[in-house]
Amino acid sequence: QVQLVESGGGLVQPGGSLRLSCAASGFTFSSYAMNWYRQAPGKEREMVAQIGIFGSSTTYAESVKDRFTMSRDNAKETVYLQMNSLKPEDTAVYYCHTRRASRDYWGRGTRVTVSS
């Protein structure tokens, strides 16, 4: 079955960096776009970044543009989110997502806390 497993979250100071990973299995990874979402305490889940099947097409939320970079390695069936210049407002649980056959699949999330 489809599995998405996030890792790489943690506590970081403002201005710091983190790299999130999402390992996928159970489907033809290279055939599907992948997304990163996040949900901050008391807020709705929002899309952070999206990447196309070849990795050459990416889109970002305005709030993270020029700070976050999404990439994928189809051989390793993994997507990444490099997060630089982190701000306290980036504090959230980050989720990996894909949509396959009209069904949404989510990982369990990895928590990112930006605080001094």
C-alpha positions as CSV (number, residue, x, y, z in Angstrom):
1,Q,0.0,0.0,0.0
2,V,1.0,3.6,-0.4
3,Q,3.3,4.8,2.4
4,L,4.9,8.2,2.9
5,V,7.3,8.6,5.8
6,E,8.6,12.0,6.7
7,S,11.8,12.7,8.7
8,G,14.2,15.5,9.5
9,G,12.1,17.8,11.7
10,G,13.3,19.3,14.9
11,L,14.0,22.4,16.9
12,V,16.0,25.1,15.1
13,Q,16.8,28.7,15.9
14,P,15.4,31.6,13.8
15,G,17.6,32.0,10.7
16,G,18.6,28.3,10.8
17,S,18.1,25.5,8.3
18,L,16.6,22.1,8.2
19,R,16.2,19.5,5.5
20,L,13.1,17.3,5.5
21,S,12.8,14.0,3.7
22,C,9.9,11.9,2.6
23,A,10.4,8.3,1.7
24,A,7.7,6.9,-0.5
25,S,6.7,3.3,-1.3
26,G,3.8,1.2,-2.6
27,F,3.3,3.1,-5.9
28,T,5.2,4.2,-9.0
29,F,6.8,7.2,-7.4
30,S,8.3,8.6,-10.6
31,S,4.8,9.0,-12.1
32,Y,3.3,11.3,-9.5
33,A,3.7,14.9,-8.5
34,M,4.5,15.3,-4.8
35,N,3.7,18.0,-2.3
36,W,4.7,19.3,1.1
37,Y,2.0,20.7,3.3
38,R,2.2,22.1,6.8
39,Q,-0.2,22.8,9.6
40,A,0.6,25.3,12.4
41,P,-1.1,25.1,15.7
42,G,-4.7,26.4,15.4
43,K,-4.4,26.9,11.7
44,E,-5.6,25.0,8.6
45,R,-3.2,22.8,6.6
46,E,-1.6,24.7,3.8
47,M,0.4,23.7,0.8
48,V,4.0,24.7,1.0
49,A,5.6,23.3,-2.2
50,Q,4.9,21.1,-5.1
51,I,7.1,19.2,-7.5
52,G,6.4,17.7,-10.9
53,I,7.3,14.1,-11.9
54,F,10.7,15.0,-13.4
55,G,11.7,17.5,-10.7
56,S,12.1,20.4,-13.0
57,S,8.8,22.0,-12.2
58,T,8.2,23.4,-8.7
59,T,5.8,25.8,-7.1
60,Y,5.9,27.4,-3.7
61,A,3.7,29.3,-1.3
62,E,4.5,33.0,-1.3
63,S,5.4,32.7,2.4
64,V,8.3,30.3,1.7
65,K,9.4,31.4,-1.8
66,D,13.2,32.0,-2.0
67,R,13.7,30.3,1.3
68,F,12.5,26.7,0.7
69,T,13.6,24.4,-2.1
70,M,11.8,21.2,-2.9
71,S,13.6,18.4,-4.8
72,R,13.1,14.7,-5.6
73,D,15.2,11.7,-6.3
74,N,13.2,9.2,-8.3
75,A,15.8,6.5,-7.9
76,K,15.5,6.7,-4.1
77,E,11.8,7.4,-4.2
78,T,12.3,10.3,-1.9
79,V,11.4,14.0,-1.9
80,Y,13.1,16.7,0.1
81,L,12.4,20.1,1.4
82,Q,15.4,22.3,2.1
83,M,14.3,25.0,4.4
84,N,16.6,28.0,5.0
85,S,16.3,31.3,6.8
86,L,13.6,29.7,9.0
87,K,11.2,32.0,10.9
88,P,9.1,31.3,14.0
89,E,6.1,31.4,11.7
90,D,7.4,28.3,9.9
91,T,6.7,26.3,13.1
92,A,4.3,23.5,12.1
93,V,3.9,19.9,11.4
94,Y,5.1,19.2,7.9
95,Y,3.3,16.5,5.8
96,C,4.2,14.8,2.6
97,H,1.3,14.3,0.2
98,T,0.5,12.8,-3.1
99,R,-2.8,12.2,-5.0
100,R,-3.2,8.9,-6.9
101,A,-6.4,7.6,-8.6
102,S,-8.4,10.5,-7.1
103,R,-7.3,9.6,-3.6
104,D,-5.1,11.6,-1.3
105,Y,-2.3,10.0,0.6
106,W,-0.5,11.6,3.6
107,G,2.4,10.8,5.8
108,R,2.2,11.1,9.5
109,G,4.2,14.4,9.5
110,T,7.4,15.7,11.1
111,R,7.4,18.5,13.5
112,V,9.4,21.7,12.9
113,T,9.8,24.2,15.7
114,V,11.6,27.5,15.1
115,S,12.4,29.2,18.4
116,S,15.3,30.8,20.2
